[in-house]
């Protein structure tokens, strides 16, 4: 079996070397690299370094050096082919089957590199010739210097159907077609793919030409034409200018993503070399993964027009499932109608850097986009907005990051729409309430049992429900008994309140469900006949509870909305407390970054609940001022 250089390069590119070595060797982050004690010799001070960008490890103590395959053969002791097969399986690649043509394919792949190198040289020669005058004028108009022209290998494809074919005829039509340089049409002679275009070589990470982009000279469509996918070129996995951007990115500790070749070239000419571009398509998952191997938070800088901003939000949505702790995106917003090339030529690198300083985080871009998507003045519009944000958060694969986004969305919603008294519910942020099932005549109400979960088991250990808030909710239900049926699926958690409070609650619910047209005065009278008159009237004293739903008069719509919110907080509180208790025990048992992040996230959720409750208070009085002792 003979494996092509292209296959082995792709295998190395798809393998995270630090993750591979980290399975058996403890590594810690050291700038853009990882370090640890060398597994090839005994040492006490770390001298073994792993560089994901360069794809190799090196020990400064014993000089052990290699890539992912070498690690598998030297450290794991596997034969070469076994090492390749194991890495390929982990990377989701198929190892070429052994056959007599393997060597021929390997030779062909190398020959394709020769073809592309020859084509690049021929295009460069045409740019400097008589026919290249219009292309040279275009470069001059775009402000491209001679040094930049040489560095990026600009060329020109004449307006002819067979000049390139004739110049490279020694490679043969079949190879030129496979390289994407000729177009093959049935029953006709192959002809040159690129004609009357400014040619821009596309290189792989090692700097080898693998494809071309061609910009039309004058009018015509498409404006830009890329090579098709070939054995050397996979458009969805390739980033333009990656070979030149990597050293600059390591030095600057940042990387920018722009829309097109000319944007990347203009920024590089202005001294900002850490720039790459996708190739005429939206950013793919493979390209995002490659960017995160360069920088934890790449910065996307798409055009300031409507199409550019749509591309930015598509990239944001595509990134969500791939997020991980410390791994995200930032977004630069350019002046409307401008791209980086326009901005650089008009105002220089300083103007671009000024935009970079105003860049926004991924969460900000998502929030701003959804807020602007439609009016949010009605309850239905706000409900739709909440649903959209919930769905976005659900797409995040990493549970810690997902929890952080859910908490952040809740916090922002409370801040922005607090006057509408709307908020997110923890855990099930936007799920609709279950429909109420009427009881049979004479059937006594039995509250639904709480879910048998670890959180539920821990409720009593952390104090159960908030009795002060429970009193307020019960007073609200007495004031507005028609609301009881709407909350049946969550009111069962109030059964955990013992003593007079729990008994009164069950009596209130039972009486209200017996007569769903019951008003507050009639409910109090019935409760009085059952021996609850004193405690019910005490709960209804308006001066004891500073909530809209406990007052005898006021805006009924607001009171009902506030009661909805109070019930949501009442139910969510024990869940957060229980989860926080578990997280605290986990931290005390064994400290890990994941346990710490979980505890921090839950503390934030608890603070968010407290803020939501404070927002319900009608005056400056403390929501906890009224008596919290059992009646």
ROKOL-999713 format. One record per residue (C-alpha): residue number from 1; residue in one letter; y, z, x. Coordinates in Angstrom, 1 decimal, padded with zeros to 4 digits. Each point is the difference from the previous one (the first is absolute). Layout:
PT    k  r       y       z       x
PT  NUM  A       Y       Z       X
...
//
This chain:
PT    k  r       y       z       x
PT    1  X   000.0   000.0   000.0
PT    2  X   003.5  -000.9   001.2
PT    3  X   003.0   001.8  -001.5
PT    4  X   003.3  -001.9   000.0
PT    5  X   003.1   001.6   001.6
PT    6  X   001.7  -000.3  -003.4
PT    7  X  -002.7   002.1  -001.6
PT    8  X   000.1   002.7   002.6
PT    9  X   003.9   000.1  -000.1
PT   10  X  -000.1   000.4  -003.7
PT   11  X  -002.7   002.7   000.3
PT   12  X   002.2   002.0   002.4
PT   13  X   003.1  -000.5  -002.2
PT   14  X  -001.8   001.4  -003.0
PT   15  X  -001.3   003.0   001.8
PT   16  X   002.2   003.1   000.3
PT   17  X  -000.9   001.1   003.5
PT   18  X   001.5   003.5  -000.4
PT   19  X  -002.1   000.5  -003.2
PT   20  X  -003.1  -001.3   001.7
PT   21  X   000.3   002.2   003.1
PT   22  X   001.3   002.9  -002.1
PT   23  X  -003.4   000.3  -001.7
PT   24  X  -001.4   001.6   003.1
PT   25  X   002.9   000.9   002.2
PT   26  X   002.9   002.2  -001.1
PT   27  X   003.3  -001.9   000.3
PT   28  X   003.6   001.1  -000.6
PT   29  X   003.0  -002.2  -000.6
PT   30  X   002.2  -000.6   003.1
PT   31  X   002.8  -002.3  -000.9
PT   32  X  -001.4  -003.4  -000.9
PT   33  X  -003.3   000.9   001.6
PT   34  X  -002.8   002.6  -000.3
PT   35  X  -001.2   002.3   002.7
PT   36  X  -003.0   002.3   000.6
PT   37  X  -002.4   001.2   002.6
PT   38  X  -002.0  -002.8   001.4
PT   39  X  -003.6  -000.4  -001.4
PT   40  X  -001.1  -001.7   003.2
PT   41  X   000.6   002.9   002.4
PT   42  X   000.6   003.7  -000.1
PT   43  X   003.7   001.0  -000.1
PT   44  X   002.1   002.8  -001.4
PT   45  X   003.4  -001.8  -000.2
PT   46  X   000.1  -003.2  -002.2
PT   47  X   000.3  -003.2   002.0
PT   48  X  -001.8  -002.3  -002.4
PT   49  X   002.3  -002.2  -002.1
PT   50  X  -000.6  -002.3  -003.0
PT   51  X   002.5  -002.8  -000.9
PT   52  X  -000.6  -001.6  -003.4
PT   53  X   002.7  -002.6   000.5
PT   54  X  -001.5  -001.3   003.2
PT   55  X  -003.6   000.6  -001.2
PT   56  X  -001.3   001.9   003.1
PT   57  X  -000.7   003.5   001.4
PT   58  X   000.6   001.1   003.5
PT   59  X  -000.7   003.1   002.0
PT   60  X   002.4   000.8   002.9
PT   61  X  -002.6   002.4   001.4
PT   62  X  -003.1  -002.1   000.4
PT   63  X   001.5  -003.5  -000.9
PT   64  X  -002.3  -000.6  -003.0
PT   65  X   001.5  -002.9  -001.8
PT   66  X  -001.0  -002.3  -002.9
PT   67  X   000.4  -001.1  -003.6
PT   68  X  -002.0   000.8  -003.1
PT   69  X  -003.0  -001.9   001.0
PT   70  X   000.0   001.5   003.5
PT   71  X   000.2   003.5  -001.6
PT   72  X  -003.1  -000.7  -002.0
PT   73  X  -002.0  -001.3   003.0
PT   74  X   001.2   002.5   002.6
PT   75  X   000.4   003.2  -002.1
PT   76  X  -002.5  -000.6  -002.7
PT   77  X  -002.5  -001.8   002.2
PT   78  X  -000.5  -002.9  -002.4
PT   79  X  -000.9  -003.6   001.1
PT   80  X   002.8  -002.4  -000.3
PT   81  X  -001.2  -001.7  -003.2
PT   82  X  -000.9   003.3  -001.7
PT   83  X   003.5   001.2   000.8
PT   84  X   001.5  -003.1  -001.5
PT   85  X  -002.1   000.2  -003.1
PT   86  X   000.9   003.6  -000.7
PT   87  X   003.7  -000.6   000.5
PT   88  X  -000.2  -003.2  -002.2
PT   89  X  -001.7   001.9  -002.8
PT   90  X   002.7   002.7   000.1
PT   91  X   002.7  -002.7   000.0
PT   92  X  -001.6  -001.9  -002.9
PT   93  X  -000.7  -003.1   002.2
PT   94  X  -003.1  -002.1   000.1
PT   95  X  -001.4  -000.6   003.5
PT   96  X  -000.7  -003.7   000.4
PT   97  X  -003.7  -000.8  -000.4
PT   98  X  -001.8  -001.1   003.2
PT   99  X  -000.6  -003.7   000.1
PT  100  X   000.1  -002.9   002.5
PT  101  X   003.5  -000.8  -000.9
PT  102  X   001.5   003.4   000.9
PT  103  X   001.0  -001.2   003.5
PT  104  X   001.5  -003.1  -001.4
PT  105  X   002.1   002.0  -002.4
PT  106  X   001.2   002.3   002.8
PT  107  X   000.9  -003.1   002.0
PT  108  X   001.8  -001.5  -002.9
PT  109  X   002.1   003.1  -000.6
PT  110  X   001.1  -000.1   003.5
PT  111  X   000.7  -003.7  -000.3
PT  112  X   002.1   000.6  -003.1
PT  113  X   002.2   002.3   002.1
PT  114  X   000.3  -002.9   002.4
PT  115  X   000.9  -002.3  -002.9
PT  116  X   002.8   002.3  -001.3
PT  117  X   001.4   000.5   003.5
PT  118  X   000.1  -003.8   000.6
PT  119  X   001.6  -000.5  -003.4
PT  120  X   002.7   002.6   000.7
PT  121  X   000.8  -001.6   003.3
PT  122  X   000.2  -003.5  -001.6
PT  123  X   002.4   001.3  -002.8
PT  124  X   002.2   001.6   002.7
PT  125  X   000.3  -003.3   001.8
PT  126  X   001.0  -001.8  -003.2
PT  127  X   002.8   002.6  -000.6
PT  128  X   001.5  -000.9   003.3
PT  129  X  -000.4  -003.8  -000.6
PT  130  X   002.2  -002.5  -001.9
PT  131  X  -001.7   000.6  -003.3
PT  132  X   000.7   003.7   000.2
PT  133  X   003.8  -000.2  -000.2
PT  134  X   000.1   001.1  -003.7
PT  135  X  -002.3   002.9   000.7
PT  136  X   002.1   001.1   003.0
PT  137  X   003.2  -000.3  -002.2
PT  138  X  -001.7   002.3  -002.6
PT  139  X  -000.8   002.6   002.7
PT  140  X   003.6  -000.2   001.3
PT  141  X   001.3   000.4  -003.6
PT  142  X  -002.2   003.1  -000.4
PT  143  X   001.4   001.5   003.2
PT  144  X  -003.3  -000.2   001.9
PT  145  X   000.6   000.2   003.7
PT  146  X  -001.9  -002.0   002.6
PT  147  X  -001.7   003.1   001.3
PT  148  X  -001.2   000.9  -003.5
PT  149  X  -001.2  -003.6  -000.6
PT  150  X  -002.1   000.3   003.1
PT  151  X  -001.3   003.5  -000.6
PT  152  X  -001.2  -000.8  -003.5
PT  153  X  -001.3  -003.5   000.9
PT  154  X   001.9  -002.1  -002.6
PT  155  X  -001.1  -003.6  -000.3
PT  156  X   000.4  -003.0  -002.2
PT  157  X  -002.4  -002.2  -002.0
PT  158  X   001.3  -003.5  -000.4
PT  159  X   000.0  -001.8  -003.3
PT  160  X  -003.2  -001.9   000.6
PT  161  X  -003.5   000.1  -001.4
PT  162  X  -001.9  -000.5   003.2
PT  163  X   002.0   000.9   003.1
PT  164  X  -001.6   003.4   000.6
PT  165  X  -003.5  -001.4  -000.8
PT  166  X   000.5  -002.7   002.6
PT  167  X   001.4   002.5   002.6
PT  168  X  -003.0   002.4  -000.4
PT  169  X  -002.7  -002.7  -000.6
PT  170  X  -002.1   001.3   002.8
PT  171  X  -000.8   003.1  -002.1
PT  172  X  -001.3  -002.2  -002.8
PT  173  X   000.9  -000.1  -003.7
PT  174  X  -002.5   002.6  -001.0
PT  175  X   001.4   002.7   002.2
PT  176  X   003.6  -000.9  -000.9
PT  177  X  -000.9   000.3  -003.7
PT  178  X  -001.7   003.3   000.6
PT  179  X   003.1   001.3   001.9
PT  180  X   002.1  -000.9  -003.1
PT  181  X   002.0  -002.7   001.8
PT  182  X  -001.3  -003.0  -001.9
PT  183  X  -000.6  -000.4  -003.7
PT  184  X  -003.2  -001.7  -001.0
PT  185  X  -000.1  -002.1  -003.1
PT  186  X  -003.2  -001.6  -001.3
PT  187  X  -000.3  -003.7   000.8
PT  188  X   003.3   000.0   002.0
PT  189  X   001.0   000.6   003.6
PT  190  X   001.0   003.6   000.9
PT  191  X   003.7   000.5   000.5
PT  192  X   002.4   002.5   001.5
PT  193  X   000.6   003.1  -002.2
PT  194  X   003.4   000.8   001.5
PT  195  X   002.7  -002.7  -000.2
PT  196  X   003.7   000.2   000.5
PT  197  X   000.0   003.7   000.4
PT  198  X   001.3   002.6   002.4
PT  199  X  -003.2   001.5   001.4
PT  200  X  -000.5   003.8   000.6
PT  201  X  -003.2   001.1   001.7
PT  202  X  -001.9   002.9  -001.5
PT  203  X  -001.8   002.1   002.6
PT  204  X  -002.7   002.7  -000.2
PT  205  X   000.3   003.4   001.5
PT  206  X  -001.0  -001.3   003.4
PT  207  X   002.8  -002.6  -000.1
PT  208  X  -002.3  -003.1  -000.6
PT  209  X   001.2  -002.7  -002.4
PT  210  X  -002.2   000.1  -003.1
PT  211  X   002.2  -001.8  -002.6
PT  212  X   003.4  -001.5  -000.7
PT  213  X   002.8   000.3  -002.5
PT  214  X   002.1  -003.0  -000.6
PT  215  X   003.6   000.0  -001.5
PT  216  X   001.1  -003.2  -001.6
PT  217  X   002.9  -001.9   001.7
PT  218  X   002.5  -000.8  -002.8
PT  219  X  -001.1   000.0  -003.6
PT  220  X  -003.6   000.2  -001.2
PT  221  X  -002.7   002.2  -001.3
PT  222  X  -001.6   002.3   001.0
PT  223  X   002.8   001.3   002.2
PT  224  X  -002.6   001.8   002.1
PT  225  X  -003.5  -001.2   000.6
PT  226  X  -002.7   002.1   001.6
PT  227  X  -003.3  -001.0   001.6
PT  228  X  -003.0   000.5  -002.4
PT  229  X  -002.5   002.7   000.7
PT  230  X  -002.2  -001.0   002.9
PT  231  X  -002.6   001.7   002.2
PT  232  X   002.9   001.3   002.1
PT  233  X   002.5   000.7  -002.8
PT  234  X  -000.3   002.3  -003.0
PT  235  X   003.4   000.1  -001.7
PT  236  X  -000.6   003.2  -001.8
PT  237  X  -000.8   001.9   003.2
PT  238  X   002.6  -001.5   002.3
PT  239  X   003.5   001.3   000.7
PT  240  X   002.4  -002.4   001.6
PT  241  X   001.5   001.2   003.3
PT  242  X  -002.5   002.9   000.4
PT  243  X  -000.7  -000.9   003.6
PT  244  X   003.7   000.4   000.9
PT  245  X   000.7   002.9  -002.4
PT  246  X  -002.6   002.4   001.2
PT  247  X   001.6   000.9   003.3
PT  248  X   003.4   000.3  -001.6
PT  249  X  -001.4   002.1  -002.8
PT  250  X  -001.7   002.4   002.4
PT  251  X   003.3   000.5   001.8
PT  252  X   002.1   000.4  -003.1
PT  253  X  -002.6   001.9  -002.0
PT  254  X   000.7  -002.2  -003.1
PT  255  X  -000.9  -003.4  -001.4
PT  256  X   001.8  -002.2  -002.5
PT  257  X  -001.6  -002.4  -002.5
PT  258  X   002.2  -003.0  -001.0
PT  259  X  -000.8  -002.9  -002.3
PT  260  X   000.0  -003.0   002.4
PT  261  X  -000.2  -001.3   003.5
PT  262  X   003.7  -000.7   000.4
PT  263  X   000.9   003.6  -001.1
PT  264  X  -002.4   001.4   002.7
PT  265  X   001.4  -002.4   002.6
PT  266  X   003.6   000.8  -000.8
PT  267  X  -000.6   003.7   000.3
PT  268  X  -001.8  -000.5   003.3
PT  269  X   002.8  -002.0   001.3
PT  270  X   002.4   002.8  -001.0
PT  271  X  -002.0   002.5   002.0
PT  272  X  -002.2   001.3  -002.8
PT  273  X  -003.4  -001.2   001.1
PT  274  X  -002.3   002.4  -002.0
PT  275  X  -000.1  -002.4  -002.9
PT  276  X  -003.0  -001.8  -001.7
PT  277  X  -000.3  -002.2  -003.1
PT  278  X  -002.7  -000.9  -002.5
PT  279  X  -000.7  -003.7  -000.3
PT  280  X   001.4  -001.2  -003.3
PT  281  X  -002.0   002.4  -002.1
PT  282  X   000.4   003.6  -001.2
PT  283  X  -001.1   002.7   002.4
PT  284  X  -003.8   000.5  -000.2
PT  285  X  -002.0   003.1   000.5
PT  286  X  -001.2  -001.2   003.3
PT  287  X   003.6  -000.6   001.2
PT  288  X   001.0   003.5  -001.2
PT  289  X  -002.9   001.6   001.9
PT  290  X   001.0  -001.9   003.1
PT  291  X   003.6   001.2  -000.3
PT  292  X  -001.0   003.6  -000.4
PT  293  X  -001.8  -000.3   003.3
PT  294  X   003.3  -000.8   001.6
PT  295  X   002.2   002.6  -001.8
PT  296  X  -000.6   002.7  -002.6
PT  297  X   002.9  -001.2  -002.1
PT  298  X   000.7  -003.8   000.3
PT  299  X   003.3  -001.1  -001.4
PT  300  X   000.1  -003.0  -002.4
PT  301  X   003.1  -002.1   000.1
PT  302  X  -000.3  -002.7  -002.6
PT  303  X   002.8  -002.3  -001.2
PT  304  X   002.8   001.4  -002.1
PT  305  X  -000.6  -002.5  -002.8
PT  306  X  -002.1   000.6  -003.1
PT  307  X  -003.1  -001.6   001.4
PT  308  X   000.2   002.1   003.2
PT  309  X   000.3   003.2  -002.1
PT  310  X  -003.0  -000.9  -002.1
PT  311  X  -002.0  -000.6   003.2
PT  312  X   001.1   003.5   001.2
PT  313  X  -001.2   001.7  -003.2
PT  314  X  -003.3  -002.0   000.1
PT  315  X  -000.5   001.3   003.5
PT  316  X   000.7   003.5  -001.1
PT  317  X  -002.6  -000.2  -002.8
PT  318  X  -002.5  -001.5   002.4
PT  319  X   000.5   002.8   002.5
PT  320  X  -000.6   002.9  -002.5
PT  321  X  -003.8   000.0   000.1
PT  322  X   000.1  -000.1   003.8
PT  323  X   002.4   002.9   000.6
PT  324  X  -001.1   003.0   002.1
PT  325  X   001.7   003.1   001.3
PT  326  X   003.0  -001.0   002.2
PT  327  X  -000.7  -003.7  -000.8
PT  328  X   002.5  -001.8  -002.2
PT  329  X   002.7  -002.7  -000.1
PT  330  X   003.8  -000.2   000.1
PT  331  X   002.2  -002.7  -001.6
PT  332  X   003.2  -001.6   001.2
PT  333  X   002.2  -001.5  -002.7
PT  334  X   002.2  -002.8   001.3
PT  335  X   003.3  -001.2  -001.5
PT  336  X  -000.8  -002.1  -003.1
PT  337  X  -000.9  -003.6   000.8
PT  338  X  -000.4   000.6   003.7
PT  339  X  -003.1   000.0   002.3
PT  340  X  -000.1   001.6   003.4
PT  341  X   000.7  -003.3   001.7
PT  342  X   003.2  -000.4  -002.1
PT  343  X   001.1   003.5   000.7
PT  344  X  -000.6  -000.2   003.7
PT  345  X   001.9  -003.3   000.4
PT  346  X   002.9   001.2  -002.1
PT  347  X   000.4   003.6   001.2
PT  348  X  -002.4   000.6   002.9
PT  349  X  -002.7   002.6   000.7
PT  350  X   002.3   002.9  -000.8
PT  351  X   000.2  -001.1  -003.6
PT  352  X  -003.8  -000.1  -000.2
PT  353  X  -000.3   003.5   001.6
PT  354  X   002.5   001.3  -002.5
PT  355  X  -002.3  -001.2  -002.9
PT  356  X  -002.9   001.6   001.8
PT  357  X   001.7   003.4   000.0
PT  358  X   000.3  -000.3  -003.8
PT  359  X  -003.7  -000.9  -000.4
PT  360  X  -001.9   001.8  -002.8
PT  361  X  -003.4   001.5  -000.1
PT  362  X  -002.9  -001.5  -002.1
PT  363  X   000.3   002.7  -002.7
PT  364  X   003.7  -000.8  -000.3
PT  365  X  -000.5  -003.7  -000.4
PT  366  X  -002.7   000.5  -002.6
PT  367  X   002.1   002.5  -002.0
PT  368  X   003.2  -002.1   000.1
PT  369  X  -001.9  -003.2  -001.0
PT  370  X  -001.6   001.6  -003.0
PT  371  X   003.1   001.8  -001.2
PT  372  X   001.9  -003.3   000.1
PT  373  X  -002.9  -001.9  -001.7
PT  374  X   001.3   000.8  -003.5
PT  375  X   002.3   002.3  -002.0
PT  376  X  -001.2   003.6  -000.2
PT  377  X   002.1   001.3  -002.9
PT  378  X  -002.7   000.5  -002.7
PT  379  X  -003.1   002.2   000.0
PT  380  X  -002.2  -003.1  -000.1
PT  381  X   001.6  -001.6   003.0
PT  382  X  -000.2   003.3   002.0
PT  383  X  -003.7   000.3  -001.0
PT  384  X  -000.7  -003.5   001.3
PT  385  X   001.8   000.8   003.2
PT  386  X  -002.1   003.2   000.4
PT  387  X  -003.2  -002.0  -000.6
PT  388  X   001.0  -002.6   002.6
PT  389  X   000.7   002.6   002.7
PT  390  X  -003.3   001.8  -000.9
PT  391  X  -001.9  -003.2   000.5
PT  392  X   001.6  -000.7   003.3
PT  393  X  -000.9   003.5   001.3
PT  394  X  -003.6  -000.5  -001.2
PT  395  X  -000.4  -003.0   002.3
PT  396  X   000.5   002.1   003.1
PT  397  X  -003.4   000.5   001.6
PT  398  X   000.7   003.0   002.2
PT  399  X  -000.2   003.2  -002.2
PT  400  X   002.6   001.9   002.0
PT  401  X   002.6  -002.8  -000.1
PT  402  X  -000.8  -000.7  -003.6
PT  403  X   000.7   003.6  -000.9
PT  404  X   003.3  -000.1   001.9
PT  405  X   001.1  -003.1  -001.8
PT  406  X  -000.9   001.5  -003.4
PT  407  X   002.0   003.1   000.8
PT  408  X   002.9  -002.0   001.3
PT  409  X   000.1  -002.2  -003.1
PT  410  X   000.0   003.0  -002.2
PT  411  X   002.8   001.6   002.0
PT  412  X   002.2  -003.1  -000.2
PT  413  X  -000.7  -000.4  -003.7
PT  414  X   001.1   003.5  -000.7
PT  415  X   003.1  -000.4   002.0
PT  416  X   001.0  -003.3  -001.5
PT  417  X  -001.0   000.5  -003.6
PT  418  X   000.1   003.7  -000.4
PT  419  X   002.6  -000.3  -002.7
PT  420  X  -002.6  -001.9  -002.1
PT  421  X  -002.4   002.9   000.5
PT  422  X  -002.7  -002.2   001.2
PT  423  X  -002.4   000.8   002.9
PT  424  X  -003.3  -000.8   001.5
PT  425  X  -003.1   002.0  -000.8
PT  426  X  -002.1   001.1   003.0
PT  427  X  -003.4  -001.6   000.5
PT  428  X   000.2  -002.2  -003.1
PT  429  X   003.7  -001.1   000.3
PT  430  X   000.2  -002.5  -002.8
PT  431  X  -003.2   000.0  -002.0
PT  432  X   000.5  -000.1  -003.8
PT  433  X  -000.9   003.1  -002.0
PT  434  X  -003.3   000.0  -001.8
PT  435  X   000.3  -000.6  -003.8
PT  436  X  -000.2   003.1  -002.2
PT  437  X  -003.2   000.4  -002.1
PT  438  X   000.6   001.8  -003.3
PT  439  X  -002.2   003.0  -000.8
PT  440  X  -002.2   000.1  -003.0
PT  441  X   001.3   002.2  -002.9
PT  442  X  -000.5   003.7   000.7
PT  443  X  -001.1  -000.7   003.5
PT  444  X   001.4   002.6   002.5
PT  445  X   001.7  -001.4   003.1
PT  446  X  -001.8   000.5   003.2
PT  447  X   001.9  -000.9   003.2
PT  448  X  -001.7  -002.5   002.3
PT  449  X  -001.7   001.5   003.0
PT  450  X   001.8  -000.5   003.3
PT  451  X  -001.6  -002.5   002.4
PT  452  X  -002.7   001.5   002.2
PT  453  X   001.4  -000.8   003.4
PT  454  X   000.6   001.9   003.1
PT  455  X   003.7   000.1  -000.8
PT  456  X  -000.8   001.5  -003.4
PT  457  X  -002.2   002.7   001.6
PT  458  X   002.8   001.0   002.3
PT  459  X   002.6   000.4  -002.7
PT  460  X  -000.5   003.7  -000.6
PT  461  X  -000.1   000.6   003.7
PT  462  X   003.6  -001.3   000.3
PT  463  X   001.4   001.6  -003.1
PT  464  X  -000.9  -002.6  -002.7
PT  465  X   002.8  -001.3  -002.2
PT  466  X   003.7   000.9   000.3
PT  467  X   000.2   002.7  -002.8
PT  468  X   003.8  -000.2  -000.1
PT  469  X   000.0  -003.7  -000.6
PT  470  X  -003.0   000.4  -002.4
PT  471  X   002.2   002.3  -002.1
PT  472  X   002.7  -002.6  -000.1
PT  473  X  -002.4  -002.8  -001.0
PT  474  X  -001.5   002.2  -002.7
PT  475  X   003.5   000.7  -001.3
PT  476  X   000.7  -003.8   000.0
PT  477  X  -003.2  -000.7  -001.9
PT  478  X   001.0   002.6  -002.7
PT  479  X   003.5  -001.7  -000.1
PT  480  X  -001.6  -003.5  -000.2
PT  481  X  -003.5   000.4  -001.5
PT  482  X  -000.3  -003.8  -000.7
PT  483  X  -000.2  -000.5   003.8
PT  484  X  -003.3   001.9   000.3
PT  485  X  -002.2  -002.9  -001.0
PT  486  X   001.5  -002.2   002.7
PT  487  X  -001.1   002.4   002.8
PT  488  X  -003.4   001.0  -001.1
PT  489  X  -001.8  -001.3   003.1
PT  490  X   002.1   002.1   002.4
PT  491  X   000.7   003.1  -002.1
PT  492  X  -003.6   001.1   000.5
PT  493  X   001.1   001.3   003.5
PT  494  X   002.0   002.7  -001.8
PT  495  X  -003.2   001.7  -001.0
PT  496  X   000.0   001.5   003.4
PT  497  X   002.9   002.3  -001.1
PT  498  X  -001.6   003.2  -001.1
PT  499  X   001.3   002.9  -002.1
PT  500  X   002.5  -000.4  -002.8
PT  501  X   001.4  -003.2   001.4
PT  502  X  -003.4  -001.8  -000.1
PT  503  X  -000.8   001.3  -003.5
PT  504  X   003.4  -001.0  -001.3
PT  505  X  -000.4  -003.5   001.5
PT  506  X  -003.4  -000.5  -001.8
PT  507  X   001.5   001.2  -003.2
PT  508  X   003.0  -002.3   000.2
PT  509  X  -002.2  -003.0   000.7
PT  510  X  -002.4   000.8  -002.7
PT  511  X   002.6   000.4  -002.7
PT  512  X   002.0  -003.0   001.1
PT  513  X  -003.1  -002.3  -000.1
PT  514  X  -000.9   001.3  -003.4
PT  515  X   003.3  -001.3  -001.3
PT  516  X   001.5  -002.7   002.1
PT  517  X   003.1  -000.1  -002.2
PT  518  X   000.8   003.6   000.8
PT  519  X   003.5   000.9   001.1
PT  520  X   001.0   002.8   002.3
PT  521  X   001.1   002.5  -002.6
PT  522  X  -003.2  -000.4  -002.0
PT  523  X  -002.1   000.4   003.2
PT  524  X   001.8   003.3   000.8
PT  525  X  -000.7   001.3  -003.5
PT  526  X  -003.7  -000.8   000.3
PT  527  X  -000.2   001.6   003.4
PT  528  X   001.6   003.1  -001.4
PT  529  X  -002.7   000.2  -002.6
PT  530  X  -002.5  -000.1   002.9
PT  531  X   001.6   002.9   001.8
PT  532  X   002.0  -002.2   002.5
PT  533  X   003.4   000.2  -001.5
PT  534  X   001.6   002.3   002.6
PT  535  X  -001.2  -001.9   003.0
PT  536  X   000.8  -003.3  -001.5
PT  537  X   003.6   001.0  -001.0
PT  538  X   000.4   001.5   003.5
PT  539  X  -000.9  -003.3   001.6
PT  540  X   002.5  -001.8  -002.1
PT  541  X   003.0   002.1   001.2
PT  542  X   002.3  -002.8   001.2
PT  543  X   001.6   002.2   002.6
PT  544  X  -003.3   000.6   001.9
PT  545  X  -000.9  -003.6   001.0
PT  546  X   002.5  -002.5   001.3
PT  547  X  -001.8  -003.2  -001.1
PT  548  X   001.0  -002.5  -002.6
PT  549  X  -003.4   000.2  -001.8
PT  550  X   000.3   003.8  -000.5
PT  551  X   003.4  -000.2  -001.7
PT  552  X   000.4   000.1  -003.9
PT  553  X   002.5  -002.9   000.1
PT  554  X   000.8  -003.0   002.2
PT  555  X  -001.1  -003.5   000.8
PT  556  X  -003.5  -000.3  -001.4
PT  557  X  -000.9  -003.0   002.0
PT  558  X   001.0   001.7   003.2
PT  559  X  -001.9   003.1  -001.0
PT  560  X  -003.2  -001.9  -000.5
PT  561  X   000.4  -001.9   003.3
PT  562  X   000.6   003.3   001.8
PT  563  X  -003.0   001.6  -001.7
PT  564  X  -002.1  -003.0   001.2
PT  565  X   001.2   000.6   003.5
PT  566  X  -000.6   003.8  -000.1
PT  567  X  -003.6  -000.5  -001.2
PT  568  X  -000.6  -002.5   002.8
PT  569  X   001.3   002.5   002.6
PT  570  X  -002.0   002.8  -001.6
PT  571  X  -003.2  -001.9   000.3
PT  572  X   000.7  -001.5   003.5
PT  573  X   001.0   003.4   001.5
PT  574  X  -003.5   001.6   000.2
PT  575  X  -001.4  -003.2   001.4
PT  576  X   002.5  -000.2   002.8
PT  577  X  -000.4   003.7   000.7
PT  578  X  -003.8  -000.3   000.1
PT  579  X   000.1  -003.0   002.3
PT  580  X   002.6   001.7   002.2
PT  581  X  -002.3   003.1   000.3
PT  582  X  -002.9  -002.3   001.0
PT  583  X   002.2  -001.7   002.5
PT  584  X   001.1   003.3   001.5
PT  585  X  -003.6   001.2   000.3
PT  586  X  -000.9  -003.3   001.7
PT  587  X   002.9   000.5   002.4
PT  588  X  -001.1   003.5   000.8
PT  589  X  -003.6  -001.1   000.5
PT  590  X   000.6  -003.0   002.2
PT  591  X   003.4  -001.4   000.8
PT  592  X   000.2  -003.8  -000.1
PT  593  X   002.8  -002.5  -000.4
PT  594  X  -001.4  -001.1  -003.4
PT  595  X  -000.2   003.6  -001.3
PT  596  X   003.5   000.7   001.2
PT  597  X   001.4  -003.2  -001.7
PT  598  X  -001.9   000.9  -003.2
PT  599  X   001.6   003.5   000.0
PT  600  X   003.4  -001.4   000.6
PT  601  X  -000.4  -002.6  -002.8
PT  602  X  -001.1   002.7  -002.4
PT  603  X   002.9   002.3   001.0
PT  604  X   002.3  -002.9  -000.8
PT  605  X  -001.6  -000.5  -003.4
PT  606  X   000.4   003.7  -000.8
PT  607  X   003.7  -000.3   000.9
PT  608  X   000.3  -003.1  -002.1
PT  609  X  -001.5   001.9  -003.0
PT  610  X   002.5   002.9   000.6
PT  611  X   002.9  -002.5   000.1
PT  612  X  -001.3  -001.7  -003.2
PT  613  X  -000.1   003.4  -001.8
PT  614  X   003.5   000.9   001.3
PT  615  X   001.3  -003.3  -001.4
PT  616  X  -001.1   001.2  -003.5
PT  617  X   002.3   003.0   000.0
PT  618  X   002.9  -000.4  -002.4
PT  619  X   002.5   002.1   001.8
PT  620  X   000.5   001.6   003.4
PT  621  X  -002.2   002.9  -001.0
PT  622  X  -003.2   000.4   002.1
PT  623  X  -003.0  -001.4  -001.9
PT  624  X  -001.9   003.1   001.0
PT  625  X   002.6   002.5  -001.3
PT  626  X  -001.8   000.8  -003.2
PT  627  X  -002.7   002.6  -000.1
PT  628  X  -003.3  -001.0   001.5
PT  629  X  -002.1   003.0  -001.0
PT  630  X  -002.7  -000.4  -002.6
PT  631  X   001.0   000.7  -003.6
//
